[in-house]
Every structure is written in structure tokens, then in C-alpha cells.
Amino acid sequence: MNRLSIILPAKNEAPALAALLPRLRAAHPDAEIIVVDDGSTDDTRSVCKSCGVECLSSPYSMGNGAAIKRGARAATGDILVFMDGDGQHDPADIARLLDQLNRGYDMIVGARDWGSQAGVGRGLANTLYNWLATRMTGHPVLDLTSGFRAVRADKFREFLHLLPNGFSYPTTSTMAFFRSAYPVAYVPIKAAQRIGKSHIKPVRDGVRFLLIIFKIATLYSPLKLFVPASVLFFLLGCANYAYTLFAYHRLTNMSTLLWSAAVIVFLIGLISEQITGLMYRRYE
């Protein structure tokens, strides 16, 4: 029987952990539970100790992704379950994820509905990410950024070197599994309101989440992003040339610049495609 390890990254989530950890232990008494304390300044360590849960502490904050990597390296289970330490995820849903995992999948993701999104802005952003990831992979992606997921430990550890130290580890791991032909499935869940204050800053992390869009493409198939962009520059150059030829009977520098950009973007896409292939080659 596969051993289960449950990993919770946490930063100043002591009140939420005090309510969550006893429920988690009651639901899965034989599971290895690891809280990765990302430089907390509250009572996270003492809460874990009182609940009899292992706590890996960092002397300073390294980021959510870094906590996930530390937990994955320390875990001894064959199956890893990642869930947030802020009380949003229901321990009862773990059994549903594991049931799907036993049907031949390598990653099961808890997919939040619209009512579980943290605000309209986040909901719209996640909808955009899901749509783009679906177009890139050719598979339905119901929740690209959910931090609640169950994975096979050996498969997940193959991609630890790809995971960022900050946010967006769910995006990176999901696209890596799709790229390596490891089956991924989704289970609908309801996420509760988090306990405490969110660590996501709208302006700072808004820029980071915007970069996720480009990461989605470069982690899976860069040419699917760069070729359309190259074609767009080429067509803009042709349109500008047609206009200037009709209006001024000459070729302008702008048309030449747009055509040059089309060639450069296409060549960058080719290079990116080769780099992406090299990242995954040793696993294929």
C-alpha cells in the first residue's frame, strides 16, 4: 500500500493550522504530515508541535514554491498531497483526489469553481490561464493555479529543478506533467474563505501572474506562442507596406522593422523550442 505524505506550505498561518491540523490527522491518521514553515514570525512551530506534526522551518521567507520543494524532498511517501495551510482546502476532499489517482493518473488537481475564486479579478485571470493552457496542451485544464493536488512522488520530483521559488509552482508542475505525457485529471472542489490575510499583492503579483502566461507557452511548446506572434508582425509589415505604397509610393522603415521583428521572433521561438526539448529529454 502506498504511503501518503501531506505537505502544507505555511507563512504566518498559525490560527488556520490550529483548526486544520487536527482535522487532517483525524481524516488521515496514518499519513505523514509536513508543515513547511516559510519564515513565519507567529506561533506556527508551537502549533505544529502541539498537534504532533513535523515542521520544517526556514530562517527567512524563501517563497511558496521553495516550501513545496523542501517538503517534496523531505517527504517519504509514494504519494504526495499538497494543500494550502490557510484553511481553504477541506481534508475530506483528499480521499476524492486519491480515488482518481488510483485510476491510472499521475496528478489529480482540485479544481475550484467560480464561487471559490478570491475575487472577480483573480477569477478572470484564472479563467484566462485555463483557456490558454487548454489551447496549448490540447487537454481540458480546469484550474491551472490550484495549490490543492495529489501526485506520484517519483514523477513530481523529476521537475523540482523547474519549479520557481515564488508563486506559480502549480502552473509549472501542471505544464511539465502534460509535456512529459503524464496523465492529469481534475476533481471539482469547494474552497473556503482563507483564514487570515492573503500574501498575494495585487500589483506586485499581478505582474508575476502576467508572466505566467508566457511561462505556460515556454514550458509546453514555445512555437505555439512565437509562430502566431511572428505571423502577426509579418502581416502588420505587409499592411503597412500596402498603405505606404498606395499613399506615398515607397517602402518605409516601419515595414522593414516589422518584417525583421517577424523573423527575429520566429528564430527565438525555434531556439526556445530546442531549449524546452533539452529540459525534458532525459525523462522521455
N, C-alpha and C positions, 0 to 999 in steps of 0.2 A: 504494500500500500504506500502511495506517495506521501511524503511528509509535507505539511503545509507550513509556509512561513508568511506571516503577515507583517508588512513593513509600512510604517507611518512616519513620513517626514513631518516635523513639527518645529515651529518657531513661536515661542510665547503662546502656546495653546493649552496651558495648564487647566483652565476651567473646562474646556471641551474634553480633554483627555481624562479628567477625573470622572466624567459621566460616560465616556465612550469605552475606556479600557475594561471596566467590569462587565459591560455588555458583550464586549468582544471575547473576553475569556469565558464567559458563560456559554456563548454560542459555539466556540471552538476551543474546548478545554485542552486538547492535545496539540494545538498549533503553537509554533514558535512565533512569539510576538515581539517585534523590534521597533522601538521608537527611536528615530534618528533626530536628536536634538540639534537643530541648526543654530547654535549660538544663542540659545534662549537666555533671557535675564529674569524669568519668573520661576515658578516652582515646578517646572516640567520634570526635573530629575527626581524630586521627592515624590511627586505624584506617581511616576513610573515605579519607584521603589516600593511605595505603599501598595501598589497593585500587583507586585511581583512580576513586573515586565522589564525586559532588558532595555537599557537606554544607552545609545551611542551618542556621546556628546562631543561637539566641536567647540574649540576655544573661541571661535568667532563665526559669523554667518558666512557660509560658502554658497548658498543658493539651494533652491528646491531640487534641482537636478543633481547637484553634488550629494545631497542627502539620499536621494534614490540610489545613486551609485554606491555609496557607502553601505547602505542597507542590503543591496543586492550582493555585494561581496561578502558581507558577514553572514548572510542567511545560509542555513544548512539544508533547507527544504528543497524538494524536487519541483515544487510548485510555489510561485511567489504571488502574493496578492498585495497590490499597492492601493492604499486608500488615504485620503487626507485626514489629518489629525484635528480638523476644526469642527467635527461633528456633523458634516454634511452627508456622509455616507452611512447607510444602515448596515450593521453587521449581518442582518438576516439576508441581505442580498448576496453575500459571499457564496452561499450554497448554490444559488442560481447560476452564478458565474462558473463555479466548479463543475456543475452538471453539464454545462455546454462545453467546457474544456475537455471533459471525458468523452465527448463525441467526436474527437479527432482534430480539434482545433489546437493551435499553439498560443493564441492570445484571445481572450474574451474581454471586451470593454463594456463598462456600464454606460449606456447612452442616456443622457439627460433629455427630458422633454423641454418644451419652451417654458413651462412654468417653473422649471428648476434653474433657469439661467439667472445669473446675477445681474439683472438689469437689462433694459432693451438694447443698449449699446453692445454689451457683451454677447447678447443673444444674436444680434445681427452679424457681429464679427464671426462668431462660431458657425453661423449658417453659411457665411461666405467661405470659411475654411473647409467646411464639409463638402460644399459644392465643388470647390477647386480640387480637393483631394480625390473626390469621386471621378472627376473628369481625367485626372492624371493617372489614376490606377486602373480605372475601368471597373472598379468594385464599389458597391454602396458603402459610403463612410458616413455613419450616423452621428458620431461625436468624436471629432479628431482631437480635442483638447481635454477629454475627461481623464482625471487622475485616478479613477477607480477602475482597476483592471487586474485580471489574473493571467499569468504567463507561465510557460515552462521555463524553469531557471536556466537550463543549459542554452536554450535559444536566446533568451534575453541577454545573457552575459556576453554573447557574441558581439553585441552592439554597444557595450558600455563605453567604448572609446569614441563613439559618435555622439553620445548624449551631452548636451550643454550643461554647465553648472547652474545656470539660472532656470527660468521658466521655459516651457515648451518641450520638456522631455517626452510628454505623451505624443506630440506631433512627430518627433524624431523617431521614436520607437515604433510607432504605427507604420510610418512610411518605410522604415527599414524592414519590418516584417513582410509588408506587401512586396517590396523589391526583391526579397530573398525567397519568395513563394512559400512563406509560412502562413497557413490559413488563419484568418482573423474573423471573428464574429462579434455581434453586438447584442446586448441584453438590455431592454428598457429598464430604467430605474427612476426613482424619485429622489432628488437631492434636497435635503432640508436646508433651512437658512443657517449659515455658518454662525458659530458662537465666537464672539469677539470681532475684532477689526481685521478687514482684509489687508494682506500685504501687497496687493497689486495697486500700483499708482497709475491712474488713467493716462497721464501724459507720458511718463517715462516708459511704462509697459505698453502703451499704445503703439509707440514706435517699434518696440520689440515684436509685438504681435503682427505688425505690418511686415516685418522681415520674415515672419513665419511663412507668409505666402510664397516668398521666393525660396525658402528652405524646403517647402513641400515639393517644389519642382526639382530643385537640385538634388534632393535625396532620392528621388524616384527616377525621373527621366528628364534631364535638363533640356534636351532638344524640343520637348513638348512646350516649353516656355520660350526658348530662344528662337525657334523657327518662326512662330507667329509674329514675334516682335520684329524679326528680320524682314519678314514679308511686309509688315506694316510700314517700316521705314522705306522699303523699296517702292511701295505703292504711293507713299507720300512724295517721294522724289519724282516719280512719274507724273503725278498730278501737278506738282509744282512746275515741272518742265513743260507740260502741256499748256499750263496757264501762261508762263513767261514766253513760250514760243508764239502763242497766239497774240499776246498783248505787246511783247517787245521784240519778237523775232530773234531771240537769243537764249543761250543756256546760261543759267545763273549759278553762282557758287552754292546757293542753298540746295539745289537739286543734286549737285555733286556731293555735297556734305551728307545728304540723306542717303544716297546710294552707298557712300563709303561706310556710313553707320550700319546699313543693312549687311554689308559684307563682314564688318568687324563683329557685330552681334552674332552672326551665324558662325563665325570661326570660334568665338568664345563658347558658343553652345557646343561645338564639336569637342573642344578641349574639356569642357565641363563633363560631357558625356563619358569621355575616356577616364577622367578622374573618378567619377561615380562608379564606373565599372571596376576600377582598381580597388576601391574601398570594399567592395563586396566579393571580389574574385576568390579570395581564399575560403569563402564559405559555400561557393557554388560547385 
